[in-house]
């Protein structure tokens, strides 16, 4: 019973410390995001590599902070294993941010690829419909086609495919498709790309290679 009480007290102390640390970290993250947004008129800047780098890193910061909040709330509610799973999302965000920070031209690829996602979703639904994988695919695909911005989505998809034809190789172009991930491969591929560029990613060893 004594050991059980001590374990309970230790758990309470750890949770109190974790809550305090979360508060400090969350306040700092909110402050950084607000600082960037207030000082940089990112959305109004020209569409160039410098602007794309700022905006993409800001997007990663916001996503990472949101994931961090989810981790804390799961952990503080007793769902430690579920919280642990989300740690991988933070690693994935970090890997992408490292790749963009290494070469700001990568940020432009990221932003251009983001413009293709809606039409890419339509194509996947269309494929599911043709193969009859699930009943509502055709209905959902039709909804995309009826959207007033559908032609714009398609033009951006086609523009990306044309612009980056040499970058991503013939296998995508021959199929009339673009990569699912903006860097053109898997997360493991991205880690290897970072290594080839001399970026120290030893902290990712257990996760990806």
MDTraj code that builds the backbone (N, CA, C; nanometers):
import mdtraj as md
import numpy as np

residues = "UNK UNK UNK UNK UNK UNK UNK UNK UNK UNK UNK UNK UNK UNK UNK UNK UNK UNK UNK UNK UNK UNK UNK UNK UNK UNK UNK UNK UNK UNK UNK UNK UNK UNK UNK UNK UNK UNK UNK UNK UNK UNK UNK UNK UNK UNK UNK UNK UNK UNK UNK UNK UNK UNK UNK UNK UNK UNK UNK UNK UNK UNK UNK UNK UNK UNK UNK UNK UNK UNK UNK UNK UNK UNK UNK UNK UNK UNK UNK UNK UNK UNK UNK UNK UNK UNK UNK UNK UNK UNK UNK UNK UNK UNK UNK UNK UNK UNK UNK UNK UNK UNK UNK UNK UNK UNK UNK UNK UNK UNK UNK UNK UNK UNK UNK UNK UNK UNK UNK UNK UNK UNK UNK UNK UNK UNK UNK UNK UNK UNK UNK UNK UNK UNK UNK UNK UNK UNK UNK UNK UNK UNK UNK UNK UNK UNK UNK UNK UNK UNK UNK UNK UNK UNK UNK UNK UNK UNK UNK UNK UNK UNK UNK UNK UNK UNK UNK UNK UNK UNK UNK UNK UNK UNK UNK UNK UNK UNK UNK UNK UNK UNK UNK UNK UNK UNK UNK UNK UNK UNK UNK UNK UNK UNK UNK UNK UNK UNK UNK UNK UNK UNK UNK UNK UNK UNK UNK UNK UNK".split()
xyz = np.array([
    [0.0832, -0.1209, 0.0000],
    [0.0000, 0.0000, 0.0000],
    [0.0866, 0.1258, 0.0000],
    [0.1958, 0.1185, 0.0783],
    [0.2855, 0.2335, 0.0841],
    [0.3463, 0.2622, -0.0531],
    [0.3900, 0.1559, -0.1202],
    [0.4486, 0.1725, -0.2534],
    [0.3464, 0.2269, -0.3518],
    [0.2227, 0.1822, -0.3363],
    [0.1160, 0.2315, -0.4239],
    [0.0918, 0.3794, -0.4011],
    [0.0935, 0.4224, -0.2750],
    [0.0743, 0.5643, -0.2430],
    [0.1895, 0.6475, -0.2984],
    [0.3114, 0.5951, -0.2853],
    [0.4270, 0.6681, -0.3368],
    [0.4203, 0.6808, -0.4893],
    [0.3763, 0.5739, -0.5535],
    [0.3624, 0.5781, -0.6991],
    [0.2572, 0.6792, -0.7418],
    [0.1485, 0.6849, -0.6655],
    [0.0418, 0.7816, -0.6950],
    [0.0920, 0.9239, -0.6791],
    [0.1686, 0.9471, -0.5710],
    [0.2239, 1.0803, -0.5475],
    [0.3226, 1.1195, -0.6572],
    [0.4056, 1.0249, -0.6965],
    [0.5020, 1.0527, -0.8034],
    [0.4306, 1.0848, -0.9337],
    [0.3256, 1.0095, -0.9631],
    [0.2491, 1.0343, -1.0853],
    [0.1872, 1.1730, -1.0824],
    [0.1360, 1.2124, -0.9658],
    [0.0748, 1.3454, -0.9512],
    [0.1787, 1.4550, -0.9727],
    [0.2996, 1.4324, -0.9182],
    [0.4061, 1.5324, -0.9346],
    [0.4480, 1.5441, -1.0807],
    [0.4589, 1.4297, -1.1477],
    [0.4972, 1.4309, -1.2888],
    [0.3923, 1.5020, -1.3734],
    [0.2664, 1.4773, -1.3432],
    [0.1597, 1.5408, -1.4202],
    [0.1551, 1.6913, -1.3930],
    [0.1822, 1.7298, -1.2692],
    [0.1860, 1.8721, -1.2357],
    [0.3007, 1.9410, -1.3092],
    [0.4163, 1.8735, -1.3111],
    [0.5318, 1.9295, -1.3827],
    [0.5037, 1.9358, -1.5323],
    [0.4419, 1.8288, -1.5869],
    [0.4093, 1.8260, -1.7286],
    [0.3125, 1.9369, -1.7664],
    [0.2157, 1.9619, -1.6800],
    [0.1186, 2.0686, -1.7049],
    [0.1871, 2.2048, -1.7036],
    [0.2786, 2.2232, -1.6080],
    [0.3540, 2.3492, -1.6005],
    [0.4403, 2.3683, -1.7253],
    [0.5089, 2.2623, -1.7651],
    [0.5945, 2.2688, -1.8843],
    [0.5116, 2.2952, -2.0089],
    [0.3955, 2.2317, -2.0184],
    [0.3066, 2.2541, -2.1328],
    [0.2660, 2.4008, -2.1398],
    [0.2321, 2.4581, -2.0245],
    [0.1915, 2.5984, -2.0213],
    [0.3007, 2.6906, -2.0726],
    [0.4243, 2.6668, -2.0287],
    [0.5370, 2.7490, -2.0726],
    [0.5610, 2.7339, -2.2223],
    [0.5609, 2.6093, -2.2678],
    [0.5878, 2.5817, -2.4088],
    [0.4764, 2.6361, -2.4978],
    [0.3521, 2.6173, -2.4543],
    [0.2387, 2.6636, -2.5330],
    [0.2381, 2.8156, -2.5438],
    [0.2665, 2.8831, -2.4335],
    [0.2720, 3.0299, -2.4358],
    [0.3811, 3.0781, -2.5307],
    [0.4965, 3.0111, -2.5257],
    [0.6080, 3.0503, -2.6123],
    [0.5720, 3.0279, -2.7590],
    [0.5098, 2.9155, -2.7887],
    [0.4719, 2.8846, -2.9270],
    [0.3691, 2.9849, -2.9784],
    [0.2691, 3.0145, -2.8963],
    [0.1687, 3.1140, -2.9359],
    [0.2331, 3.2493, -2.9625],
    [0.3283, 3.2841, -2.8756],
    [0.3972, 3.4123, -2.8917],
    [0.4761, 3.4191, -3.0210],
    [0.5457, 3.3107, -3.0547],
    [0.6243, 3.3080, -3.1779],
    [0.5351, 3.3197, -3.3010],
    [0.4245, 3.2448, -3.2989],
    [0.3328, 3.2479, -3.4131],
    [0.2731, 3.3877, -3.4302],
    [0.2300, 3.4477, -3.3205],
    [0.1727, 3.5823, -3.3270],
    [0.2760, 3.6840, -3.3738],
    [0.4004, 3.6649, -3.3299],
    [0.5077, 3.7563, -3.3702],
    [0.5331, 3.7507, -3.5199],
    [0.5375, 3.6291, -3.5739],
    [0.5617, 3.6124, -3.7173],
    [0.4470, 3.6723, -3.7976],
    [0.3247, 3.6420, -3.7561],
    [0.2078, 3.6902, -3.8299],
    [0.1988, 3.8429, -3.8265],
    [0.2311, 3.9035, -3.7131],
    [0.2172, 4.0486, -3.6988],
    [0.3271, 4.1256, -3.7708],
    [0.4473, 4.0692, -3.7760],
    [0.5611, 4.1414, -3.8339],
    [0.5802, 4.1164, -3.9822],
    [0.5325, 4.0038, -4.0301],
    [0.5523, 3.9693, -4.1705],
    [0.4182, 3.9646, -4.2433],
    [0.4041, 4.0521, -4.3418],
    [0.2808, 4.0499, -4.4224],
    [0.2962, 3.9413, -4.5287],
    [0.3034, 3.8160, -4.4803],
    [0.3379, 3.7046, -4.5681],
    [0.2398, 3.6889, -4.6837],
    [0.1118, 3.6964, -4.6539],
    [0.0123, 3.6706, -4.7578],
    [0.0135, 3.7777, -4.8659],
    [0.0626, 3.8976, -4.8308],
    [0.0645, 4.0059, -4.9284],
    [0.1929, 4.0159, -5.0080],
    [0.2927, 3.9344, -4.9735],
    [0.4210, 3.9399, -5.0426],
    [0.4140, 3.8696, -5.1781],
    [0.5094, 3.9004, -5.2673],
    [0.5151, 3.8321, -5.3971],
    [0.5376, 3.6825, -5.3786],
    [0.4885, 3.6059, -5.4750],
    [0.5015, 3.4598, -5.4680],
    [0.6424, 3.4207, -5.5121],
    [0.7376, 3.4264, -5.4160],
    [0.8749, 3.3873, -5.4469],
    [0.9257, 3.2938, -5.3381],
    [1.0497, 3.2471, -5.3524],
    [1.1046, 3.1479, -5.2600],
    [1.1115, 3.2004, -5.1172],
    [1.1446, 3.3290, -5.0999],
    [1.1545, 3.3857, -4.9660],
    [1.0196, 3.3859, -4.8958],
    [0.9180, 3.4305, -4.9656],
    [0.7821, 3.4328, -4.9095],
    [0.7324, 3.2923, -4.8834],
    [0.7592, 3.2006, -4.9772],
    [0.7130, 3.0627, -4.9621],
    [0.7785, 2.9950, -4.8422],
    [0.9081, 3.0251, -4.8197],
    [0.9762, 2.9675, -4.7036],
    [0.9124, 3.0164, -4.5742],
    [0.8873, 3.1455, -4.5634],
    [0.8267, 3.2015, -4.4430],
    [0.6891, 3.1402, -4.4175],
    [0.6093, 3.1327, -4.5230],
    [0.4728, 3.0844, -4.5078],
    [0.4693, 2.9353, -4.4758],
    [0.5536, 2.8568, -4.5422],
    [0.5537, 2.7123, -4.5176],
    [0.6008, 2.6806, -4.3759],
    [0.7047, 2.7507, -4.3292],
    [0.7521, 2.7276, -4.1926],
    [0.6464, 2.7694, -4.0915],
    [0.5752, 2.8787, -4.1203],
    [0.4663, 2.9207, -4.0326],
    [0.3571, 2.8137, -4.0274],
    [0.3232, 2.7562, -4.1415],
    [0.2229, 2.6496, -4.1455],
    [0.2684, 2.5287, -4.0643],
    [0.3960, 2.4935, -4.0766],
    [0.4500, 2.3814, -3.9992],
    [0.4457, 2.4120, -3.8491],
    [0.4782, 2.5361, -3.8128],
    [0.4734, 2.5758, -3.6716],
    [0.3326, 2.5592, -3.6148],
    [0.2345, 2.6058, -3.6903],
    [0.0951, 2.5978, -3.6447],
    [0.0501, 2.4523, -3.6312],
    [0.0862, 2.3699, -3.7302],
    [0.0489, 2.2284, -3.7247],
    [0.1171, 2.1583, -3.6077],
    [0.2462, 2.1873, -3.5868],
    [0.3196, 2.1251, -3.4776],
    [0.2614, 2.1660, -3.3423],
    [0.2257, 2.2920, -3.3294],
    [0.1685, 2.3398, -3.2028],
    [0.0335, 2.2743, -3.1758],
    [-0.0463, 2.2613, -3.2799],
    [-0.1766, 2.1961, -3.2653],
    [-0.1588, 2.0505, -3.2232],
    [-0.0624, 1.9819, -3.2849],
    [-0.0358, 1.8426, -3.2494],
    [0.0157, 1.8324, -3.1062],
    [0.1011, 1.9258, -3.0671],
    [0.1539, 1.9288, -2.9301],
    [0.0403, 1.9449, -2.8288],
    [-0.0557, 2.0302, -2.8620],
    [-0.1712, 2.0485, -2.7736],
    [-0.2509, 1.9188, -2.7618],
    [-0.2695, 1.8506, -2.8743],
    [-0.3430, 1.7237, -2.8725],
    [-0.2704, 1.6198, -2.7876],
    [-0.1380, 1.6158, -2.7998],
    [-0.0580, 1.5226, -2.7199],
    [-0.0778, 1.5493, -2.5719],
    [-0.0714, 1.6750, -2.5336],
    [-0.0866, 1.7089, -2.3919],
    [-0.2239, 1.6703, -2.3390],
    [-0.3291, 1.7023, -2.4139],
    [-0.4644, 1.6752, -2.3647],
    [-0.4917, 1.5242, -2.3560],
    [-0.4370, 1.4482, -2.4499],
    [-0.4498, 1.3025, -2.4409],
    [-0.3738, 1.2501, -2.3190],
    [-0.2497, 1.2968, -2.3035],
    [-0.1663, 1.2531, -2.1907],
    [-0.2285, 1.2893, -2.0566],
    [-0.2772, 1.4117, -2.0452],
    [-0.3334, 1.4574, -1.9177],
    [-0.4662, 1.3889, -1.8844],
    [-0.5283, 1.3280, -1.9862],
    [-0.6540, 1.2552, -1.9643],
    [-0.6318, 1.1055, -1.9445],
    [-0.5054, 1.0652, -1.9421],
    [-0.4739, 0.9249, -1.9174],
    [-0.4569, 0.8399, -2.0412],
    [-0.4535, 0.9028, -2.1584],
    [-0.4373, 0.8274, -2.2841],
    [-0.2930, 0.8396, -2.3326],
    [-0.2002, 0.7889, -2.2519],
    [-0.0585, 0.8050, -2.2820],
    [-0.0176, 0.7389, -2.4128],
    [-0.0667, 0.6191, -2.4389],
    [-0.0279, 0.5484, -2.5616],
    [-0.0750, 0.6217, -2.6858],
    [-0.1964, 0.6764, -2.6812],
    [-0.2493, 0.7516, -2.7950],
    [-0.1685, 0.8794, -2.8162],
    [-0.1281, 0.9410, -2.7061],
    [-0.0467, 1.0618, -2.7158],
    [0.0884, 1.0311, -2.7789],
    [0.1442, 0.9164, -2.7428],
    [0.2759, 0.8778, -2.7942],
    [0.2738, 0.8617, -2.9460],
    [0.1632, 0.8106, -2.9986],
    [0.1519, 0.7901, -3.1436],
    [0.1665, 0.9218, -3.2192],
    [0.1153, 1.0301, -3.1615],
    [0.1197, 1.1599, -3.2288],
    [0.2599, 1.2194, -3.2340],
    [0.3521, 1.1649, -3.1546],
    [0.4891, 1.2140, -3.1604],
    [0.5465, 1.1994, -3.3005],
    [0.5029, 1.0966, -3.3708],
    [0.5531, 1.0739, -3.5075],
    [0.5174, 1.1909, -3.5982],
    [0.4007, 1.2496, -3.5767],
    [0.3612, 1.3647, -3.6577],
    [0.4603, 1.4788, -3.6406],
    [0.5060, 1.4996, -3.5167],
    [0.6037, 1.6059, -3.4921],
    [0.7349, 1.5775, -3.5649],
    [0.7768, 1.4521, -3.5670],
    [0.8972, 1.4155, -3.6407],
    [0.8795, 1.4416, -3.7902],
    [0.7634, 1.4073, -3.8436],
    [0.7376, 1.4250, -3.9861],
    [0.7384, 1.5730, -4.0245],
    [0.6834, 1.6559, -3.9368],
    [0.6851, 1.8008, -3.9601],
    [0.8283, 1.8524, -3.9581],
    [0.9058, 1.8061, -3.8616],
    [1.0445, 1.8498, -3.8489],
    [1.1267, 1.8128, -3.9722],
    [1.1087, 1.6915, -4.0223],
    [1.1833, 1.6470, -4.1404],
    [1.1549, 1.7390, -4.2591],
    [1.0278, 1.7715, -4.2803],
    [0.9910, 1.8588, -4.3922],
    [1.0454, 1.9998, -4.3735],
    [1.0393, 2.0494, -4.2499],
    [1.0910, 2.1830, -4.2220],
    [1.2423, 2.1889, -4.2457],
    [1.3136, 2.0824, -4.2096],
    [1.4582, 2.0766, -4.2331],
    [1.4892, 2.0822, -4.3822],
    [1.4106, 2.0117, -4.4617],
    [1.4328, 2.0088, -4.6062],
    [1.4092, 2.1456, -4.6689],
    [1.3082, 2.2143, -4.6217],
    [1.2794, 2.3486, -4.6724],
    [1.3853, 2.4479, -4.6260],
    [1.4253, 2.4366, -4.4994],
    [1.5272, 2.5278, -4.4471],
    [1.6607, 2.5083, -4.5179],
    [1.6885, 2.3869, -4.5607],
    [1.8145, 2.3580, -4.6308],
    [1.8213, 2.4294, -4.7649],
    [1.7081, 2.4397, -4.8323],
    [1.7036, 2.5039, -4.9641],
    [1.5650, 2.5654, -4.9806],
    [1.5594, 2.6985, -4.9789],
    [1.4282, 2.7649, -4.9806],
    [1.3489, 2.7397, -5.1082],
    [1.4148, 2.6937, -5.2146],
    [1.3395, 2.6614, -5.3363],
    [1.2456, 2.5439, -5.3115],
    [1.2775, 2.4606, -5.2125],
    [1.1883, 2.3496, -5.1771],
    [1.0540, 2.4018, -5.1261],
    [1.0556, 2.5200, -5.0658],
    [0.9311, 2.5785, -5.0143],
    [0.8343, 2.6090, -5.1275],
    [0.8885, 2.6516, -5.2409],
    [0.8025, 2.6807, -5.3558],
    [0.7374, 2.5529, -5.4071],
    [0.8138, 2.4426, -5.4071],
    [0.7549, 2.3135, -5.4459],
    [0.6417, 2.2779, -5.3494],
    [0.6666, 2.2980, -5.2203],
    [0.5653, 2.2686, -5.1180],
    [0.4373, 2.3488, -5.1429],
    [0.4526, 2.4793, -5.1673],
    [0.3360, 2.5646, -5.1861],
    [0.2639, 2.5317, -5.3169],
    [0.3401, 2.5044, -5.4229],
    [0.2768, 2.4683, -5.5509],
    [0.2011, 2.3361, -5.5382],
    [0.2606, 2.2413, -5.4660],
    [0.1964, 2.1106, -5.4491],
    [0.0661, 2.1238, -5.3707],
    [0.0649, 2.2146, -5.2726],
    [-0.0557, 2.2346, -5.1911],
    [-0.1748, 2.2768, -5.2775],
    [-0.1445, 2.3455, -5.3877],
    [-0.2506, 2.3926, -5.4774],
    [-0.3124, 2.2785, -5.5589],
    [-0.2504, 2.1616, -5.5560],
    [-0.2983, 2.0497, -5.6383],
    [-0.3862, 1.9516, -5.5612],
    [-0.3937, 1.9663, -5.4309],
    [-0.4515, 1.8612, -5.3473],
    [-0.5998, 1.8358, -5.3730],
    [-0.6755, 1.9409, -5.4013],
    [-0.8188, 1.9221, -5.4223],
    [-0.8465, 1.8439, -5.5506],
    [-0.7752, 1.8788, -5.6573],
    [-0.7965, 1.8041, -5.7820],
    [-0.7431, 1.6626, -5.7692],
    [-0.6343, 1.6452, -5.6946],
    [-0.5799, 1.5112, -5.6712],
    [-0.6806, 1.4248, -5.5958],
    [-0.7515, 1.4847, -5.5015],
    [-0.8555, 1.4118, -5.4287],
    [-0.9674, 1.3694, -5.5228],
    [-1.0047, 1.4599, -5.6133],
    [-1.1074, 1.4269, -5.7133],
    [-1.0645, 1.3066, -5.7972],
    [-0.9378, 1.3049, -5.8397],
    [-0.8889, 1.1936, -5.9221],
    [-0.8929, 1.0613, -5.8448],
    [-0.8597, 1.0654, -5.7173],
    [-0.8636, 0.9437, -5.6361],
    [-1.0067, 0.8935, -5.6204],
    [-1.0997, 0.9863, -5.5992],
    [-1.2407, 0.9474, -5.5895],
    [-1.2901, 0.8885, -5.7208],
    [-1.2454, 0.9487, -5.8305],
    [-1.2848, 0.8994, -5.9617],
    [-1.2320, 0.7577, -5.9846],
    [-1.1107, 0.7345, -5.9407],
    [-1.0518, 0.6015, -5.9535],
    [-1.1272, 0.4991, -5.8680],
    [-1.1613, 0.5398, -5.7452],
    [-1.2394, 0.4513, -5.6578],
    [-1.3755, 0.4206, -5.7194],
    [-1.4337, 0.5224, -5.7829],
    [-1.5648, 0.5038, -5.8463],
    [-1.5551, 0.4046, -5.9628],
    [-1.4521, 0.4216, -6.0454],
    [-1.4346, 0.3326, -6.1613],
    [-1.4107, 0.1880, -6.1196],
    [-1.3415, 0.1714, -6.0080],
    [-1.3121, 0.0367, -5.9596],
    [-1.4164, -0.0131, -5.8591],
    [-1.5152, 0.0732, -5.8337],
    [-1.6266, 0.0397, -5.7444],
    [-1.5793, -0.0040, -5.6049],
    [-1.4850, 0.0734, -5.5524],
    [-1.4302, 0.0395, -5.4207],
    [-1.5254, 0.0783, -5.3076],
    [-1.5956, 0.1916, -5.3231],
    [-1.7012, 0.2225, -5.2274],
    [-1.8097, 0.3045, -5.2960],
    [-1.9298, 0.2876, -5.2470],
    [-2.0498, 0.3315, -5.3191],
    [-2.0583, 0.4824, -5.3411],
    [-2.0121, 0.5616, -5.2461],
    [-2.0319, 0.7062, -5.2530],
    [-1.9239, 0.7786, -5.3327],
    [-1.8258, 0.7069, -5.3844],
    [-1.7147, 0.7722, -5.4539],
    [-1.7622, 0.8533, -5.5741],
    [-1.8536, 0.7971, -5.6530],
    [-1.9028, 0.8663, -5.7721],
    [-1.9764, 0.9944, -5.7350],
    [-2.0586, 0.9871, -5.6312],
    [-2.1330, 1.1056, -5.5864],
    [-2.0392, 1.2151, -5.5396],
    [-1.9385, 1.1765, -5.4639],
    [-1.8427, 1.2736, -5.4124],
    [-1.7604, 1.3336, -5.5261],
    [-1.7228, 1.2512, -5.6223],
    [-1.6483, 1.3013, -5.7382],
    [-1.7310, 1.4022, -5.8177],
    [-1.8606, 1.3744, -5.8339],
    [-1.9495, 1.4669, -5.9049],
    [-1.9584, 1.6013, -5.8322],
    [-1.9587, 1.5980, -5.6996],
    [-1.9643, 1.7221, -5.6215],
    [-1.8405, 1.8077, -5.6479],
    [-1.7254, 1.7432, -5.6578],
    [-1.6028, 1.8166, -5.6904],
    [-1.6164, 1.8825, -5.8270],
    [-1.6660, 1.8086, -5.9256],
    [-1.6751, 1.8601, -6.0628],
    [-1.7735, 1.9762, -6.0735],
    [-1.8710, 1.9810, -5.9863],
    [-1.9705, 2.0881, -5.9902],
    [-1.9269, 2.2128, -5.9138],
    [-1.8148, 2.2037, -5.8423],
    [-1.7662, 2.3184, -5.7658],
    [-1.7216, 2.4293, -5.8619],
    [-1.7538, 2.5552, -5.8334],
    [-1.7182, 2.6656, -5.9253],
    [-1.5678, 2.6813, -5.9488],
    [-1.4850, 2.6316, -5.8583],
    [-1.3396, 2.6444, -5.8737],
    [-1.2753, 2.5188, -5.9322],
    [-1.3573, 2.4265, -5.9806],
    [-1.3028, 2.2998, -6.0281],
    [-1.2016, 2.3188, -6.1408],
    [-1.2319, 2.4046, -6.2379],
    [-1.1400, 2.4281, -6.3497],
    [-1.0086, 2.4887, -6.3009],
    [-1.0166, 2.5750, -6.1988],
    [-0.8954, 2.6337, -6.1414],
    [-0.8102, 2.5263, -6.0751],
    [-0.8749, 2.4363, -6.0009],
    [-0.8020, 2.3266, -5.9364],
    [-0.7299, 2.2418, -6.0407],
    [-0.8000, 2.2116, -6.1502],
    [-0.7409, 2.1289, -6.2552],
    [-0.6228, 2.2003, -6.3215],
    [-0.6370, 2.3295, -6.3448],
    [-0.5295, 2.4044, -6.4104],
    [-0.4047, 2.4085, -6.3224],
    [-0.4233, 2.4193, -6.1913],
    [-0.3085, 2.4209, -6.1001],
    [-0.2420, 2.2829, -6.0939],
    [-0.3223, 2.1797, -6.0992],
    [-0.2693, 2.0431, -6.1024],
    [-0.1852, 2.0223, -6.2290],
    [-0.2406, 2.0632, -6.3420],
    [-0.1703, 2.0472, -6.4696],
    [-0.0439, 2.1333, -6.4733],
    [-0.0522, 2.2530, -6.4140],
    [0.0640, 2.3422, -6.4114],
    [0.1774, 2.2820, -6.3289],
    [0.1440, 2.2199, -6.2169],
    [0.2460, 2.1554, -6.1336],
    [0.3108, 2.0404, -6.2097],
    [0.2294, 1.9602, -6.2741],
    [0.2799, 1.8445, -6.3492],
    [0.3753, 1.8887, -6.4592],
    [0.3415, 1.9989, -6.5259],
    [0.4264, 2.0496, -6.6332],
    [0.5550, 2.1122, -6.5790],
    [0.5415, 2.1901, -6.4718],
    [0.6558, 2.2638, -6.4157],
    [0.7614, 2.1705, -6.3585],
    [0.7168, 2.0614, -6.2946],
    [0.8107, 1.9741, -6.2236],
    [0.8278, 1.8379, -6.2912],
    [0.8018, 1.8334, -6.4228],
    [0.8127, 1.7074, -6.4964],
    [0.9524, 1.6469, -6.4832],
    [1.0556, 1.7297, -6.4984],
    [1.1927, 1.6784, -6.4921],
    [1.2338, 1.6458, -6.3490],
    [1.1786, 1.7167, -6.2533],
    [1.2164, 1.6970, -6.1132],
    [1.1713, 1.5616, -6.0599],
    [1.0509, 1.5207, -6.0938],
    [0.9950, 1.3985, -6.0379],
    [1.0010, 1.2790, -6.1321],
    [1.0558, 1.2974, -6.2488],
    [1.0778, 1.1832, -6.3373],
    [0.9560, 1.1444, -6.4189],
    [0.9803, 1.0556, -6.5135],
    [0.8777, 1.0207, -6.6102],
    [0.7655, 0.9341, -6.5584],
    [0.7876, 0.8603, -6.4484],
    [0.6853, 0.7645, -6.4064],
    [0.5544, 0.8331, -6.3707],
    [0.5630, 0.9559, -6.3128],
    [0.4401, 1.0268, -6.2788],
    [0.3777, 1.0907, -6.4024],
    [0.4620, 1.1482, -6.4870],
    [0.4119, 1.2202, -6.6034],
    [0.3434, 1.1251, -6.7010],
    [0.4030, 1.0069, -6.7208],
    [0.3429, 0.9097, -6.8125],
    [0.2036, 0.8680, -6.7664],
    [0.1869, 0.8632, -6.6342],
    [0.0570, 0.8242, -6.5798],
    [-0.0375, 0.9438, -6.5661],
    [0.0112, 1.0615, -6.5994],
    [-0.0713, 1.1810, -6.5864],
    [-0.0965, 1.2208, -6.4424],
    [-0.0047, 1.1792, -6.3517],
    [-0.0236, 1.2064, -6.2103],
    [0.0944, 1.2848, -6.1549],
    [0.0802, 1.3285, -6.0305],
    [0.1891, 1.3919, -5.9576],
    [0.2073, 1.3164, -5.8259],
    [0.3226, 1.3335, -5.7591],
    [0.3469, 1.2591, -5.6344],
    [0.2461, 1.2956, -5.5248],
    [0.2155, 1.1986, -5.4394],
    [0.1272, 1.2258, -5.3254],
    [0.1942, 1.3204, -5.2262],
    [0.3242, 1.3032, -5.2057],
    [0.3999, 1.3897, -5.1155],
    [0.4783, 1.4933, -5.1948],
    [0.4875, 1.6128, -5.1432],
    [0.5426, 1.7244, -5.2201],
    [0.6900, 1.7083, -5.2550],
    [0.7645, 1.6256, -5.1800],
    [0.9061, 1.6053, -5.2113],
    [0.9255, 1.4895, -5.3092],
    [0.8184, 1.4170, -5.3413],
    [0.8243, 1.3167, -5.4457],
    [0.8545, 1.1756, -5.4023],
    [0.8456, 1.1455, -5.2730],
    [0.8745, 1.0100, -5.2267],
    [0.8130, 0.9829, -5.0916],
    [0.8681, 0.8855, -5.0212],
    [0.8213, 0.8519, -4.8873],
    [0.8999, 0.9322, -4.7837],
    [0.8591, 0.9209, -4.6577],
    [0.9327, 0.9878, -4.5508],
    [1.0731, 0.9303, -4.5369],
    [1.0841, 0.7998, -4.5559],
    [1.2168, 0.7378, -4.5512],
    [1.3056, 0.7941, -4.6622],
    [1.2473, 0.8157, -4.7811],
    [1.3228, 0.8777, -4.8909],
    [1.3711, 1.0165, -4.8525],
    [1.2845, 1.0915, -4.7854],
    [1.3197, 1.2280, -4.7470],
    [1.4341, 1.2291, -4.6466],
    [1.4335, 1.1347, -4.5540],
    [1.5439, 1.1249, -4.4585],
    [1.6744, 1.0974, -4.5324],
    [1.6706, 1.0070, -4.6293],
    [1.7907, 0.9761, -4.7069],
    [1.8377, 1.0974, -4.7878],
    [1.7440, 1.1767, -4.8363],
    [1.7788, 1.2991, -4.9090],
    [1.8496, 1.3974, -4.8164],
    [1.8024, 1.4083, -4.6932],
    [1.8665, 1.4955, -4.5952],
    [2.0085, 1.4479, -4.5651],
    [2.0246, 1.3174, -4.5509],
    [2.1561, 1.2601, -4.5223],
    [2.2537, 1.2896, -4.6363],
    [2.2070, 1.2736, -4.7604],
    [2.2938, 1.2987, -4.8762],
    [2.3386, 1.4440, -4.8834],
    [2.2574, 1.5330, -4.8280],
    [2.2929, 1.6754, -4.8270],
    [2.3774, 1.7127, -4.7049],
    [2.4135, 1.6118, -4.6253],
    [2.5007, 1.6368, -4.5110],
    [2.4312, 1.6900, -4.3875],
    [2.3001, 1.6732, -4.3805],
    [2.2234, 1.7213, -4.2658],
    [2.2182, 1.6120, -4.1603],
    [2.2512, 1.6463, -4.0361],
    [2.2577, 1.5495, -3.9270],
    [2.1167, 1.5128, -3.8817],
    [2.0774, 1.3892, -3.9085],
    [1.9433, 1.3428, -3.8687],
    [1.9549, 1.2163, -3.7839],
    [2.0619, 1.2053, -3.7065],
    [2.0810, 1.0862, -3.6248],
    [1.9681, 1.0662, -3.5239],
    [1.9050, 1.1776, -3.4824],
    [1.7946, 1.1679, -3.3871],
    [1.6723, 1.0971, -3.4458],
    [1.6716, 1.0765, -3.5794],
    [1.5590, 1.0090, -3.6448],
    [1.5879, 0.8621, -3.6738],
    [1.7037, 0.8150, -3.6328],
    [1.7487, 0.6821, -3.6738],
    [1.6484, 0.5724, -3.6422],
    [1.5961, 0.5714, -3.5201],
    [1.5055, 0.4634, -3.4793],
    [1.3724, 0.4707, -3.5520],
    [1.3380, 0.5884, -3.6030],
    [1.2078, 0.6050, -3.6683],
    [1.2106, 0.5626, -3.8143],
    [1.3183, 0.5990, -3.8870],
    [1.3100, 0.5919, -4.0317],
    [1.4173, 0.5111, -4.1017],
    [1.5241, 0.4717, -4.0342],
    [1.6255, 0.3946, -4.1068],
    [1.7163, 0.3206, -4.0108],
])
top = md.Topology()
chain = top.add_chain()
for i, resn in enumerate(residues, 1):
    res = top.add_residue(resn, chain, resSeq=i)
    for name in ("N", "CA", "C"):
        top.add_atom(name, md.element.get_by_symbol(name[0]), res)
traj = md.Trajectory(xyz[None], top)
